[in-house]
């Protein structure tokens, strides 16, 4: 894990995305100036200036911490903890059936203390069956404002909702707001249409779905995520 984080930091250090915005200083935008001055027959009485604002990408992580994905969730949260310096803002959420935000614990605790707090059962009941639809609905109702056009959203889980309503509409709402929506599953694709797994419904909504079963796969996927997150607008 340490090697993965160090490699990512070396490659991504100093990277920024850039968003053009109307400003009182900068360069004159010819297309915007012509559009604003249509009423003056194109004579540029009101020039429009634009400038570029540096922005670090934002990250929101929604992690299933049920027993079936516990090991994958552990090293995913470990990586998120170490990547906070590469993102302008990191919001982390854990769920089994209920969903809670754990960002504050990641901010003030050591990595081992933060992860222990997530998994020890005090924040949410980790012994119940997974209910993705309920957890996603809670995220939509309480935290959807955390997702913006600068936000990359990662959902980690096997998509097994135990035959509860999957609430795919929530995922669609997240995708409409997010810069990118990535789902990481620890299960091979061949099992996504078996039993109580709803990945066959969730996958078409996501920008990208990946199987992550070890640190090497996680490192590769995260590197690709970061590279696309800092691509200029």
C-alpha positions as CSV (number, residue, x, y, z in Angstrom):
1,X,0.0,0.0,0.0
2,X,2.8,2.4,0.9
3,X,4.5,1.8,-2.5
4,X,1.3,2.4,-4.4
5,X,0.6,5.7,-2.6
6,X,4.2,6.9,-3.1
7,X,4.1,6.0,-6.8
8,X,0.8,7.8,-7.3
9,X,2.0,10.9,-5.4
10,X,5.1,11.1,-7.5
11,X,3.1,11.0,-10.7
12,X,0.3,13.3,-9.6
13,X,2.1,15.8,-7.4
14,X,1.3,19.3,-8.6
15,X,-1.4,18.2,-11.0
16,X,-4.4,20.5,-11.3
17,X,-7.5,20.8,-13.4
18,X,-8.4,24.1,-14.9
19,X,-11.8,25.7,-15.3
20,X,-12.4,28.8,-17.4
21,X,-14.5,31.5,-15.8
22,X,-15.6,35.0,-16.5
23,X,-13.4,37.4,-14.7
24,X,-12.5,41.1,-14.3
25,X,-9.1,40.3,-15.6
26,X,-7.5,37.9,-18.0
27,X,-7.9,37.6,-21.7
28,X,-10.8,38.8,-23.9
29,X,-13.0,35.9,-25.1
30,X,-14.0,36.7,-28.6
31,X,-16.9,34.3,-28.8
32,X,-18.4,35.5,-25.5
33,X,-17.8,39.1,-26.4
34,X,-19.6,38.8,-29.7
35,X,-22.5,37.0,-28.1
36,X,-22.9,39.7,-25.4
37,X,-22.7,42.5,-27.9
38,X,-25.2,41.2,-30.5
39,X,-27.6,44.1,-29.6
40,X,-24.8,46.5,-30.7
41,X,-24.5,44.8,-34.1
42,X,-21.3,43.1,-33.0
43,X,-19.5,46.3,-31.9
44,X,-17.6,45.2,-28.7
45,X,-18.8,47.9,-26.3
46,X,-18.8,45.3,-23.5
47,X,-15.8,43.0,-23.7
48,X,-15.9,39.7,-21.8
49,X,-12.8,38.7,-20.0
50,X,-12.1,35.1,-19.0
51,X,-9.4,33.5,-16.8
52,X,-8.6,30.0,-15.7
53,X,-9.0,28.9,-12.1
54,X,-6.8,26.1,-10.7
55,X,-8.8,23.4,-9.1
56,X,-7.9,20.1,-7.4
57,X,-10.4,17.4,-8.1
58,X,-12.8,16.2,-5.4
59,X,-13.4,12.7,-4.3
60,X,-16.4,11.0,-2.6
61,X,-16.1,7.3,-1.6
62,X,-19.0,5.2,-0.6
63,X,-17.8,1.9,0.9
64,X,-19.7,-1.3,1.8
65,X,-18.1,-2.5,5.1
66,X,-20.2,-5.6,5.5
67,X,-18.4,-8.9,6.2
68,X,-18.5,-10.0,2.5
69,X,-16.3,-7.2,1.4
70,X,-14.5,-6.3,4.6
71,X,-10.9,-7.0,3.4
72,X,-11.3,-5.0,0.1
73,X,-13.0,-2.1,2.0
74,X,-10.1,-2.0,4.5
75,X,-7.4,-1.4,1.9
76,X,-9.6,0.9,-0.1
77,X,-10.1,3.1,2.9
78,X,-6.4,2.9,3.6
79,X,-5.7,4.2,0.2
80,X,-8.3,7.0,0.4
81,X,-6.8,8.1,3.7
82,X,-3.4,8.5,2.1
83,X,-4.7,10.2,-1.1
84,X,-6.2,13.2,0.7
85,X,-3.3,15.5,-0.2
86,X,-4.0,14.9,-3.9
87,X,-7.7,16.0,-3.8
88,X,-9.2,19.3,-2.9
89,X,-11.8,17.6,-0.8
90,X,-12.4,14.0,0.3
91,X,-15.7,12.8,1.6
92,X,-15.9,9.2,2.9
93,X,-19.0,7.2,3.7
94,X,-19.5,3.7,5.1
95,X,-22.6,1.6,4.9
96,X,-24.0,-1.9,5.4
97,X,-27.7,-1.1,5.5
98,X,-27.5,2.4,7.1
99,X,-25.0,4.9,5.9
100,X,-22.7,7.2,7.9
101,X,-20.1,9.8,6.9
102,X,-16.7,9.0,8.3
103,X,-14.7,11.9,6.9
104,X,-14.2,13.5,10.3
105,X,-12.6,10.4,11.7
106,X,-10.2,10.3,8.8
107,X,-9.3,13.9,9.4
108,X,-8.4,13.7,13.1
109,X,-7.4,10.0,13.7
110,X,-4.5,7.9,12.6
111,X,-5.2,5.5,9.8
112,X,-5.4,2.5,12.1
113,X,-7.7,4.3,14.5
114,X,-9.9,5.6,11.8
115,X,-10.4,2.2,10.1
116,X,-11.0,0.5,13.5
117,X,-13.6,3.1,14.2
118,X,-15.4,2.3,10.9
119,X,-15.4,-1.4,11.5
120,X,-16.0,-1.8,15.2
121,X,-19.8,-1.4,14.9
122,X,-20.3,1.7,17.0
123,X,-21.0,4.0,14.0
124,X,-23.4,1.6,12.3
125,X,-24.6,-2.0,12.6
126,X,-22.1,-4.1,10.7
127,X,-23.8,-7.4,11.5
128,X,-26.9,-6.8,9.4
129,X,-27.3,-7.9,5.8
130,X,-26.3,-5.4,3.1
131,X,-29.1,-3.2,1.7
132,X,-27.6,-1.1,-1.1
133,X,-30.9,0.5,-2.0
134,X,-31.5,1.8,1.5
135,X,-27.9,3.1,1.8
136,X,-28.0,4.8,-1.6
137,X,-31.3,6.4,-0.7
138,X,-29.8,7.8,2.5
139,X,-26.8,9.2,0.6
140,X,-29.2,10.9,-1.9
141,X,-31.4,12.4,0.9
142,X,-28.6,13.6,3.1
143,X,-25.4,14.0,1.1
144,X,-26.1,14.5,-2.6
145,X,-24.9,18.1,-2.4
146,X,-21.4,16.7,-1.8
147,X,-21.3,15.6,-5.5
148,X,-20.4,18.3,-8.0
149,X,-19.0,18.5,-11.5
150,X,-15.5,18.4,-9.9
151,X,-16.3,15.2,-7.9
152,X,-15.2,11.7,-8.8
153,X,-17.4,9.2,-6.9
154,X,-16.2,5.7,-6.1
155,X,-18.6,3.1,-4.8
156,X,-16.9,0.0,-3.4
157,X,-19.0,-3.1,-2.9
158,X,-20.2,-6.4,-4.4
159,X,-23.7,-5.1,-5.2
160,X,-25.4,-7.8,-3.3
161,X,-28.5,-6.1,-1.8
162,X,-30.1,-9.3,-0.5
163,X,-33.2,-8.9,-2.7
164,X,-34.0,-5.5,-1.4
165,X,-35.1,-2.8,-3.9
166,X,-31.9,-1.7,-5.6
167,X,-33.0,2.0,-6.1
168,X,-31.1,2.4,-9.3
169,X,-32.6,5.9,-9.7
170,X,-30.2,7.1,-6.9
171,X,-27.2,6.0,-8.9
172,X,-28.6,7.8,-11.9
173,X,-28.9,11.0,-9.9
174,X,-25.3,10.7,-8.7
175,X,-24.0,10.1,-12.2
176,X,-25.8,13.2,-13.5
177,X,-24.1,15.4,-10.9
178,X,-20.6,13.8,-10.8
179,X,-17.6,14.2,-13.0
180,X,-17.2,10.5,-13.0
181,X,-18.8,7.5,-11.3
182,X,-16.7,4.5,-10.7
183,X,-17.8,1.2,-9.1
184,X,-15.2,-1.2,-7.7
185,X,-16.3,-4.8,-7.0
186,X,-14.3,-7.5,-5.3
187,X,-16.3,-10.2,-7.1
188,X,-15.5,-11.5,-10.6
189,X,-17.8,-10.3,-13.4
190,X,-19.1,-13.9,-13.9
191,X,-20.9,-13.7,-10.6
192,X,-22.6,-10.3,-11.1
193,X,-25.8,-11.9,-12.5
194,X,-26.0,-14.6,-9.9
195,X,-28.1,-14.8,-6.7
196,X,-28.9,-11.5,-5.0
197,X,-26.3,-9.4,-6.9
198,X,-27.7,-6.2,-8.5
199,X,-24.5,-5.3,-10.4
200,X,-26.3,-6.1,-13.7
201,X,-28.5,-3.2,-12.9
202,X,-25.9,-0.9,-11.5
203,X,-23.1,-1.4,-14.1
204,X,-24.9,0.3,-17.1
205,X,-25.3,3.5,-15.0
206,X,-21.7,3.9,-14.0
207,X,-19.0,5.5,-16.2
208,X,-16.7,2.6,-15.3
209,X,-16.9,-0.6,-13.4
210,X,-13.8,-2.6,-12.4
211,X,-13.0,-5.8,-10.5
212,X,-10.6,-5.1,-7.6
213,X,-9.4,-8.1,-5.7
214,X,-5.8,-7.1,-4.7
215,X,-3.6,-4.1,-4.1
216,X,-2.1,-4.2,-7.6
217,X,-5.5,-3.9,-9.2
218,X,-6.5,-1.2,-6.8
219,X,-3.4,0.8,-7.6
220,X,-3.9,0.5,-11.3
221,X,-7.5,1.6,-11.2
222,X,-6.8,4.5,-8.8
223,X,-3.9,5.8,-11.0
224,X,-6.3,5.8,-14.0
225,X,-8.9,7.6,-11.9
226,X,-6.5,10.3,-10.8
227,X,-5.1,10.8,-14.3
228,X,-8.7,11.4,-15.7
229,X,-9.6,13.6,-12.7
230,X,-6.9,16.1,-13.4
231,X,-7.4,16.3,-17.1
232,X,-8.0,19.8,-18.2
233,X,-11.5,20.9,-18.9
